[in-house]
Amino acid sequence: MQTFIITFQAVAVLFFIGFVGFLLLKKKFLPQNILGPLSSLVLEVSLPSLIFVKLIENFDPYQSGDKILLPLYWAMFSIVLFILSYLTSHISKKESKKEFFISLFFQNAMFIPIILISELYGDNSKHLVNLFLFTVFFPALFFNTYSLFYSKKNQKIDWKKVFHPVFIALTLAVIIKVINVHTFIPDFLIGGLGFIGNMAIPLLTIVLGGIVYIDFQQKGKIDILEILKFIFVKNIIFPAVALIFIWYVQIPKDISLLIVILSAVPPLTALPVVMDRVGGNRPLVNQLLVSSMFFCLISIPVTMSIYDFIIRAKY
């Protein structure tokens, strides 16, 4: 029950901050055109700062030999998730199949997991380090593949998106720790980057609330049936599959936690924005995202409670 309460509170905090973002735009305290710059600030400055500081403070390369395998585990997880997303997307209507599929496959890989892990295991938990290493290639995957769902044209890899600030910050922090020169970094620099990094989640959640407000004004027809089907798959089926997998398959406990969390979180918050670039159905994607997030108030706490029971039973 304690796991359920802690997890519920963590998700509820995100909803509250998102609601503040919704009100800030509704009451015109913030202009709508500020959301783009704020998103860039979070993804290119604040989040890399957070990752850099957490790795400098908590990553020990000499006691973490298996962590080099985390990106490989993520690759296998992504392949399975792709297959599941493809198969389950067939229950959607033909005209919304792409939006259904892309919303299933691209999960909120960092921001909600950071909140959950911090609340459950502490701000300096080793699981945060594991999460950053596990998802290090997720931004490159997303930014170089989302448009492929809407275009058959050959697309070259955008190396600027591969060497994203998140990847650069993580790589730099790992190198610094491996060569053991982190003690030469001034405390004021770590402290400053820490403050900048701590802005990442609140700012992005405010942006999400603002995006919801903008889309709410042009929401169009609400497709209740598609929403219900999506919630059933994303919030129930996916975490259930992950829980069944870790029950029957013996994998490292740290990896099992990441698999369960990433299976249970809602879609990536950037999806409605990129729909405009590729000609996708932005209102539908936004409806799927928001409805999944609301249902996460219950589904994530239930999932994490079951996970806690499985871990206690197996280990």
C-alpha positions as CSV (number, residue, x, y, z in Angstrom):
1,M,0.0,0.0,0.0
2,Q,2.9,2.3,0.7
3,T,4.2,1.9,-2.8
4,F,0.8,2.7,-4.2
5,I,0.5,5.9,-2.1
6,I,4.0,7.2,-2.9
7,T,3.6,6.5,-6.7
8,F,0.2,8.1,-6.7
9,Q,1.6,11.2,-5.1
10,A,4.5,11.4,-7.6
11,V,2.1,11.2,-10.6
12,A,-0.3,13.6,-8.9
13,V,2.5,16.2,-8.6
14,L,3.0,16.1,-12.4
15,F,-0.7,16.6,-12.9
16,F,-0.7,19.6,-10.6
17,I,2.2,21.3,-12.4
18,G,0.7,20.5,-15.8
19,F,-2.6,22.2,-14.6
20,V,-0.6,25.2,-13.6
21,G,0.8,25.4,-17.1
22,F,-2.7,25.0,-18.5
23,L,-3.9,28.0,-16.4
24,L,-0.8,30.1,-17.2
25,L,-1.8,30.1,-20.9
26,K,-5.5,30.2,-20.3
27,K,-5.1,33.4,-18.2
28,K,-2.5,34.7,-20.7
29,F,0.3,34.9,-18.1
30,L,2.4,33.2,-20.7
31,P,2.2,33.7,-24.5
32,Q,1.6,30.6,-26.6
33,N,4.8,31.2,-28.7
34,I,7.0,30.7,-25.6
35,L,6.3,27.0,-25.4
36,G,8.8,26.2,-28.2
37,P,11.7,28.0,-26.6
38,L,10.9,26.5,-23.2
39,S,10.9,23.0,-24.7
40,S,14.4,23.7,-26.2
41,L,15.6,25.1,-22.9
42,V,14.5,21.9,-21.1
43,L,15.8,19.3,-23.7
44,E,19.0,21.1,-24.6
45,V,20.1,22.7,-21.3
46,S,18.2,21.7,-18.2
47,L,17.9,17.9,-18.8
48,P,21.6,17.5,-19.9
49,S,22.6,19.4,-16.7
50,L,20.5,17.1,-14.6
51,I,22.0,14.0,-16.1
52,F,25.5,15.3,-15.9
53,V,25.2,16.2,-12.2
54,K,23.5,12.9,-11.2
55,L,26.2,10.9,-13.0
56,I,29.0,12.9,-11.4
57,E,27.5,12.5,-8.0
58,N,26.3,8.8,-8.2
59,F,28.0,6.9,-11.0
60,D,30.9,4.6,-9.9
61,P,32.4,3.0,-13.0
62,Y,34.5,0.6,-10.9
63,Q,31.6,-0.9,-9.1
64,S,29.2,-0.8,-12.1
65,G,30.8,-3.1,-14.7
66,D,27.5,-4.4,-15.9
67,K,26.1,-1.0,-16.7
68,I,27.8,-1.0,-20.1
69,L,25.1,-3.5,-21.0
70,L,22.2,-1.2,-20.2
71,P,22.0,0.3,-23.7
72,L,21.9,-3.3,-25.1
73,Y,19.0,-4.1,-22.7
74,W,17.3,-1.0,-24.0
75,A,17.7,-2.1,-27.6
76,M,16.1,-5.4,-26.9
77,F,13.3,-3.8,-24.9
78,S,12.7,-1.4,-27.8
79,I,12.5,-4.2,-30.3
80,V,9.9,-6.1,-28.2
81,L,8.0,-2.8,-27.7
82,F,8.0,-2.2,-31.4
83,I,6.5,-5.6,-32.1
84,L,3.9,-5.2,-29.4
85,S,3.0,-1.7,-30.6
86,Y,2.6,-3.0,-34.2
87,L,0.4,-5.9,-33.2
88,T,-1.9,-4.0,-30.9
89,S,-2.2,-1.0,-33.2
90,H,-4.4,-3.2,-35.4
91,I,-7.3,-2.7,-33.0
92,S,-7.4,1.0,-34.0
93,K,-9.3,2.4,-36.9
94,K,-7.4,2.4,-40.2
95,E,-7.2,6.2,-40.5
96,S,-5.7,6.5,-37.0
97,K,-3.4,3.5,-37.0
98,K,-0.2,5.5,-37.4
99,E,-1.1,7.8,-34.5
100,F,-2.1,4.8,-32.4
101,F,1.2,3.0,-33.2
102,I,3.5,5.9,-32.7
103,S,1.8,6.8,-29.4
104,L,2.3,3.3,-28.1
105,F,5.9,2.9,-29.2
106,F,7.4,6.3,-28.1
107,Q,7.0,6.3,-24.4
108,N,7.8,9.0,-21.8
109,A,11.3,7.5,-21.3
110,M,12.8,10.0,-18.9
111,F,10.7,12.7,-17.2
112,I,8.0,10.6,-15.5
113,P,10.5,7.7,-14.7
114,I,12.8,10.3,-13.1
115,I,9.9,11.4,-10.8
116,L,8.9,7.9,-9.9
117,I,12.4,6.7,-9.2
118,S,13.2,9.8,-7.1
119,E,10.1,9.4,-5.0
120,L,10.4,5.6,-4.5
121,Y,14.2,5.3,-4.1
122,G,15.6,8.8,-3.5
123,D,17.1,11.6,-5.5
124,N,20.5,10.0,-5.4
125,S,19.4,6.4,-6.2
126,K,21.5,4.2,-8.5
127,H,18.3,3.6,-10.4
128,L,18.5,7.1,-11.8
129,V,22.0,6.4,-13.2
130,N,20.7,3.2,-14.6
131,L,17.8,5.0,-16.3
132,F,20.1,7.6,-17.9
133,L,22.4,4.9,-19.3
134,F,19.4,2.7,-20.3
135,T,17.7,5.4,-22.4
136,V,20.8,7.3,-23.7
137,F,19.9,6.4,-27.3
138,F,16.2,7.1,-27.0
139,P,16.4,10.8,-28.1
140,A,18.4,9.7,-31.2
141,L,15.9,7.0,-32.0
142,F,12.9,9.3,-31.7
143,F,14.2,12.3,-33.6
144,N,15.5,10.2,-36.5
145,T,12.5,7.8,-36.9
146,Y,9.2,9.5,-36.0
147,S,8.8,11.0,-39.5
148,L,9.4,7.6,-41.1
149,F,5.9,6.6,-40.0
150,Y,4.5,9.2,-42.4
151,S,6.9,9.2,-45.3
152,K,8.4,6.5,-47.5
153,K,11.2,8.8,-48.7
154,N,14.7,7.9,-47.8
155,Q,15.7,9.8,-44.7
156,K,19.4,10.4,-43.8
157,I,20.4,10.2,-40.2
158,D,20.6,13.6,-38.6
159,W,23.8,13.3,-36.6
160,K,22.9,16.5,-34.7
161,K,20.0,14.5,-33.3
162,V,22.2,11.5,-32.5
163,F,24.8,13.6,-30.7
164,H,22.0,15.3,-28.7
165,P,23.0,17.4,-25.7
166,V,21.7,14.6,-23.5
167,F,24.1,12.1,-25.1
168,I,27.0,14.6,-24.9
169,A,26.3,15.3,-21.2
170,L,26.1,11.7,-20.3
171,T,29.2,10.7,-22.3
172,L,31.2,13.5,-20.8
173,A,30.2,12.6,-17.3
174,V,31.1,9.0,-17.8
175,I,34.5,9.8,-19.2
176,I,35.2,12.2,-16.3
177,K,34.3,9.5,-13.8
178,V,36.3,6.8,-15.6
179,I,39.5,8.9,-15.7
180,N,38.7,10.0,-12.1
181,V,39.0,13.7,-12.5
182,H,35.6,14.6,-11.2
183,T,37.2,15.9,-8.0
184,F,38.7,18.8,-9.9
185,I,35.2,20.1,-10.9
186,P,34.4,23.2,-8.7
187,D,31.5,22.8,-6.3
188,F,29.9,25.9,-7.6
189,L,29.8,24.5,-11.1
190,I,28.1,21.3,-9.9
191,G,25.7,23.3,-7.7
192,G,24.8,25.6,-10.5
193,L,24.2,22.8,-13.0
194,G,22.2,21.0,-10.3
195,F,19.8,24.0,-10.0
196,I,19.5,24.2,-13.7
197,G,18.8,20.5,-14.0
198,N,16.2,20.6,-11.3
199,M,14.1,22.9,-13.5
200,A,13.8,20.2,-16.2
201,I,10.7,18.4,-15.0
202,P,8.7,21.4,-13.8
203,L,9.3,23.3,-17.0
204,L,8.5,20.5,-19.3
205,T,5.3,19.7,-17.4
206,I,4.3,23.3,-17.6
207,V,4.9,23.2,-21.3
208,L,2.8,20.0,-21.6
209,G,-0.1,21.8,-19.7
210,G,0.3,24.7,-22.2
211,I,0.2,22.4,-25.2
212,V,-3.0,20.7,-23.8
213,Y,-4.6,24.2,-23.5
214,I,-3.7,25.0,-27.1
215,D,-5.0,21.7,-28.4
216,F,-8.1,22.0,-26.2
217,Q,-9.1,25.1,-28.2
218,Q,-8.9,23.1,-31.4
219,K,-9.7,19.7,-30.0
220,G,-12.2,18.7,-32.7
221,K,-14.3,15.6,-32.2
222,I,-13.3,13.5,-29.2
223,D,-12.9,9.9,-30.3
224,I,-14.0,8.1,-27.2
225,L,-13.6,4.6,-28.7
226,E,-10.1,5.1,-29.8
227,I,-9.2,6.6,-26.4
228,L,-10.6,3.6,-24.6
229,K,-8.8,1.2,-26.8
230,F,-5.6,3.1,-26.4
231,I,-5.9,3.2,-22.6
232,F,-6.6,-0.5,-22.5
233,V,-3.4,-1.3,-24.5
234,K,-1.0,1.3,-23.2
235,N,-2.0,1.5,-19.5
236,I,-3.1,-2.1,-18.9
237,I,-1.8,-4.5,-21.5
238,F,1.8,-3.2,-21.8
239,P,2.5,-3.1,-18.0
240,A,0.8,-6.5,-17.6
241,V,3.1,-8.0,-20.2
242,A,6.1,-6.5,-18.5
243,L,5.0,-7.8,-15.1
244,I,4.3,-11.3,-16.5
245,F,7.8,-11.3,-18.2
246,I,9.7,-10.4,-15.0
247,W,7.7,-13.0,-13.1
248,Y,8.7,-15.9,-15.3
249,V,12.1,-14.7,-16.7
250,Q,15.1,-14.3,-14.4
251,I,16.7,-10.9,-15.2
252,P,18.7,-8.5,-13.1
253,K,16.4,-6.7,-10.6
254,D,17.6,-3.2,-11.7
255,I,16.7,-4.0,-15.3
256,S,13.3,-5.3,-14.4
257,L,12.5,-2.0,-12.6
258,L,13.3,0.0,-15.8
259,I,11.3,-2.3,-18.0
260,V,8.2,-2.1,-15.8
261,I,8.4,1.6,-15.4
262,L,8.9,2.3,-19.1
263,S,6.1,-0.1,-20.0
264,A,3.7,1.7,-17.7
265,V,4.3,5.4,-18.5
266,P,2.2,7.4,-20.9
267,P,3.3,8.5,-24.4
268,L,6.2,10.9,-25.0
269,T,5.0,14.5,-24.4
270,A,6.6,15.8,-27.6
271,L,4.4,13.7,-29.8
272,P,1.6,16.3,-30.4
273,V,4.2,18.9,-31.4
274,V,5.9,16.7,-34.0
275,M,2.6,15.8,-35.5
276,D,2.4,19.2,-37.1
277,R,5.8,18.6,-38.9
278,V,4.7,15.3,-40.5
279,G,1.1,16.0,-41.2
280,G,-0.3,13.6,-38.5
281,N,-3.5,13.9,-36.6
282,R,-2.4,16.2,-33.7
283,P,-5.7,16.4,-31.9
284,L,-6.0,12.6,-31.8
285,V,-2.4,12.1,-30.5
286,N,-3.1,14.8,-27.9
287,Q,-6.3,13.0,-26.8
288,L,-4.4,9.7,-26.5
289,L,-1.6,11.3,-24.5
290,V,-3.8,13.2,-22.1
291,S,-6.2,10.4,-21.5
292,S,-3.3,7.9,-20.9
293,M,-1.8,10.4,-18.4
294,F,-5.0,10.7,-16.5
295,F,-5.4,7.0,-16.3
296,C,-1.8,6.7,-15.1
297,L,-3.0,8.2,-11.8
298,I,-4.3,4.7,-11.1
299,S,-2.5,2.4,-13.5
300,I,1.1,3.3,-12.6
301,P,0.6,3.0,-8.8
302,V,-1.2,-0.4,-9.3
303,T,1.7,-1.5,-11.6
304,M,4.4,-0.5,-9.2
305,S,2.6,-2.1,-6.3
306,I,2.4,-5.4,-8.2
307,Y,6.0,-5.0,-9.2
308,D,7.0,-4.6,-5.5
309,F,5.1,-7.7,-4.6
310,I,6.8,-9.7,-7.4
311,I,10.3,-8.5,-6.4
312,R,9.6,-9.4,-2.7
313,A,8.5,-12.9,-3.8
314,K,11.3,-13.6,-6.2
315,Y,14.3,-12.0,-4.3
